[in-house]
Amino acid sequence: MRLTSRRLADGREILFFDRDEAPERVSEDRRDLAPVRTTSEIRYDVLADEWVAVTAHRQTRTHLPPADECPLCPSTPAFLTEIPEPDYDVVVFENRFPSFATTVPDVSGDAGDPLFARRPARGRCEVVCFSSDHSGSFADLPVEHARLVVDAWAQRTQALSALDEVEQVFCFENRGPEIGVTLHHPHGQIYAYPFVTPMTRRMLDSARRHRERTGGNLFAEVLAAELRAQTRVVWQSTHWAGFVPAAARWPVEVHLYPRRQVADLSELDDAERDDLAASYVQVLRGLDALFGVPLPYIAGWYQAPVRGDRDLAWLHLRLVSIRRAPDKLKYLAGSESAMGAFINDITPEDMAGRVRAAIGSTPLG
């Protein structure tokens, strides 16, 4: 892999992750762009014990442009995009409409009242373009190309974790208009948060209590129990295992674990990364075959916080979908949205059987 760092016209960083034989990246961004002005702040909810980001500048971000105006496609003489090259392999760049940024100004107001704590939302948000092919998806990537994406995730996790203001790095993909994507081009995002996210804190609190009671690692024991039972396992390879969790919240929910405990993507060795690229593409192709239509999903990497509890954490991916039938979606209604109490209409065991069969019917070839 070859990594090239350049700057866009407004000063944002863009990174090219290329195969060694790819051409050198020398094109300049010729757009006339105003500097990015980010006014994000985070506000503390004392009742929920959570930080909430307030990002009013994001109201004007690009929303579902036509294919010939896609900002994630390579630039052409007729249309200059975020990527100032005629083609590319994998590209990562700073989001022009970020929720978190290193240049966020200080905030004022309510600073003296602990009930209304506010802080600048300092961190970083990046866009990850999986491919220059506008009409493709992650599932369509050749395995060797998917490995480039894995390397990009790992490199950015390590680099962003080194920023003083960052407490956790989250690599994720929103896929499909049903999920609410604003760009059709196959891409993901990376959020470098200035706090540890609520879900991570809850999981690690559970893992800590389990270790205090038993001396064991909760993630390791969940993985081992699923592999023993086999009932909900949908994928196994040398270094990775996937299963539908016993208490799945979503109609389709698959967790993908490395068999070895690592805290984040940067700690995966070459063999684990190779296996992940092949495993993930295979699982995604199977999920697209599940209902006979492209599956809308959110896929996110649950990584350890930067500065604590890394011995408790276990890197894993969670992929969830709101599709419950070819022509039906699950909407988060009163119980889920208001109370956070999920109700699933499909048993995890039933869905695991369907996913397992779908993955088996779509080999990489």
N, C-alpha and C positions, 0 to 999 in steps of 0.2 A: 504494500500500500504506500502511496505517496500523498503527503498532506501539504497543501499550499494555502497560505493565509494571505488575503488581500483586503482592500477596503472598498466599500461602495461609495457612491458620490456624496452621501450625507455622513460619511465617517463610520458607518456600521461595519463590523467585521464579517467577511464571508470566507468560508473554509471549503476547499475542494478535496474530497477523498477519492483518489483515483487509483486504478490499477497502474502498475509500474510502466506499462507500455503506452498509457494515455498521453496525449499531447500536453505540452507545458501550458499552464494557465497564465496568459499574458494580456488578455483583453482588459480594457478600462471601462468603467461604468460612465457612459456619456450622458446620463440623464441630468437634468437640472433639478436637484432635490433640495428642499429646505431642510435644515437640521431637525432631527427628531426631538420633540419636546414631550417628555413623559412626566405626568403629574400624579402618578400612582401613590397611594398611601395604604397602609394597613390599619384597621381599627379593631380593637379588642372587644369581643363579646364576653362580658364577665359571667353571664349566665351559662353559656355553652362552653366556656374556656377555650375559645377558638379565635384566631385572627381571620378577618375578612378583608380582602383587597377591594379597594374602591378605585376604579380606573375609567373615569369619565371620558378620557380621550379616545377610548376604543370604540365609541359609538360610530365613528366615521370610517372604520376599517373596511377593506374590500369585501364585497359579499357576492359570491357566486357569479363571477364574470363569465362571458362566453369564452369558448375554448381559444379563440384567436386573440383574446385579451388576457390570458392567464399570466399572472405575474411570476409563476413558478416554472414556466417553460423556458427553454433557452432563448436568448435574445435573437432577434432578426433585424435586418435593416429597416423593416416596416414597423417593428414594435420592440422597444427596449424594455426588458423585464428586470427582476431582481437578480438574475444570473447573467452577467455580461460575457457570455460565451455562447458559441453556436451549438454546443453539445456539452454534456457532463455525465459523470457516473453518479456520485452522491455528493450533495452540497448541503452545508449547514451555514445559516446566516442569522444575525441578530434580527429579531422581529421588529418591524417598523411600528407596530402597535402593541408594545409589550405591557404585560401586567406588572412586571418587575424589571428594574433597570438599575445599573450602577450610577447613573447620572440623576436620579430622582432628587429634587430639592427637598430641603427640610420642610416640615409641616408646622402649622401654628394653630392655636385654638384648642381649648379643653385640655391643654398639656398638664395643668395642675390638678385635674380631677381624675383619680384612678378608675372611676367608673367609665370614663370615655377616653381611654388611652389611645393615642395615635402615633404612628411612626411612618417615616418614608419607606416605601415599598422597594427597598434596595435588594437587588438580585439580578437575574438575567433570564430572558426568554429567547429561545432560538427556534427556528424552523428547520426541519430536516427533510430535504427533498430526496426521496428514495430512488428516483430515476427521472430521466428527462422525458420519458414516455408519458404523455398527458393522459392517455386512455387506459393505462395499466393499473396494477395494484401491487401490494407487497406479495400477494400470493402468486403473481405472474413472474416474479423475479427469478432468474437462474440462481442456483444455490451459491455460486461464487460471487454473484453480485449482492445477494443477501448478506454474505459474510462481510462485505464492505460496510453495510449499514450497521452490523453488529460492532465492527471496529470503530465506526463513528460514534455510536452510543457510548462505547467504553472510553474512548479518548475524551469526549466531551464531559462525561461523568467525572473523570479524573481532573480535568482542567477546571471545571466549574466548582468542584469541591475545594479547590485551592483558594477561591475568593473569600476574603475575610467576612463578607456579609452573608454568605450562603450557609444554610444549615441542612438542606436536603436537596437532592437532585432527582427529578422525576422525568423519565423518558416515556412518551406515550403517543398513541395514534388514535384520532377520531376518524372513523371511516363510515361514509354514507350520509346522504341528505337526511335520513330519518334520525340520525344522531345529532344533526345540526351543524355539519361542516360548512365552512364559508368559502372553501376552495375545493374544486373537484380533483385537482392534480394529486397523485399519490404522495402523501407527505405525513410527517409526524411533527411533534414538538418536544422541546425540553424546557422544563421550568426549573430554575434554580431558586428555591424559596429562601426567604430570610427567617424562616421558622420551620419547625418540624410539624408536618401535617397531622391533622386530627386522627386520620385512619392509622398512620404509622404509630402515633403515640398509644392508641388503644391496643394495637397488636403487641407492641413491645411491653406495655404494662401487663398484658396477659402472659407473655413469655417470661417476664420477670417473676411474676407470682408463681408460675409453674416451676421455674428453676428453684425458687425458695422452698417450695413444697417437696420437690422430687429430685432436684439436682440435675434434671435433664433439660434438653432443648426442645421447646414445644413444636417448632417448625419441623425438626427432625423426626419427632414422634408422630406428627400428623402424616408426613410423607411416608414413613415406614408402615403406619397403619393402613393407609390407602393401598400401598403396594402389597401388603399381606392379603387384604380383603379382595382386591382386584375388581370388585363390583363396579366401581366408578372410574377405573383407570381407562384412559382413552389413547394413551401414547407411551411407549417405552423405547429408549435408545440407550446407547452405551453410557451417556453422560446426563441424560434428561428424562424426566417422567412427567406426564400430564394427566390430570384427573378432573372430574367434576366434583367440587367439594360437597360434603355430606349435607351441609346447610346452605346450598346455593340459593342466592337471592334472586337471580335473574333467570329467564327461560333458558338461555344458553350462557353457561359460565364454565370456563376452563382455566385451571391454574397449571402453569408449567414451571417445574422446579429443577434446578441442577441437583444431581445426586450428592454433590459435595457442598458443604457449607462455604459460601462466600458472601461477603457483605454487599458487594455491588458489582456491576458489569466489568469494571476495570480489573477485577481480581480473577476473571475467567482466563484459563490458559488457552493455548492455540487449539488443542483438541476439543475443548469444551465449546469454543467459539465456532469451530467447523461444524460440530454436531448440532449446535443451536441453530445455525443458519439452515441446515437441512431439515431439522425437526420442525422449526417454526413455519417454513414454507409448506411442508407437508400438512401440518395441522390446519393452516389457513385454507389450503385447497380443499381439505375435507369439510371445513365449516362452510365454505361457499357451496359445496354440493349438498349440504344438509337439507335445505328447503328448495333447491333448484334455482335460487336467485342469489345475487351477491349479498352476503351477510353484513348488515350494519353493525359496527362494534366499537367499543372502546377497549384498547389494549394498553396496559401500563405496567412499567417495571417498578416493583416495590423494593427500594434499595434502603440500606441503612442510613441513618442520619450521619452527617459528616463528623460530628464531634462526640458522639456518645452512643452507647448500647450496640456497638458494632459486633460484639461477641454474642449478643442475643439474636440479632437479625439473621435472616436467610433470604438472599436474593430470590425473587420469583416474579413471574409474569402472571397477571390476571387479565383475561379477556372476557368481556361480558357483552351480551346483545339483548336488545329489547324485542327482537323478533321472536314470536312464540308459535307462528305458523306461517305458511307461505304468504298469506294475505292478512295477517294479524300482527299487531304490535302490542307490547305491554307498556301502558302509560303509568307513570308513578302518580297514584291518586292519593286519597286522604291519608291512609295508614302509612304509606311509604314517605310521601312528601312532608306531611305534618308531624308525624311521630317517629319516623325512621324505622318503623316496624314493617319489614318486608313480608309479602305473601306471594308465594310462587305456585303457579297453577300446574307445574310439571314436576314430577318427582325427579330428583337428581339421578337416580338409578336408571330411569327410563331415558332421560336425555343422554346419559353417558353411553347407553347402548346404541342410540341413534348416531351420536358423534363418532363412536368407535367404528361403526359400520361405514359411515361416510368417509372417514379418513382412510379406511382400508380399501375403499373403492376408487380412490384417487391417488395411486402411487406416483412418485416423482418421475419414474420412467428413465 
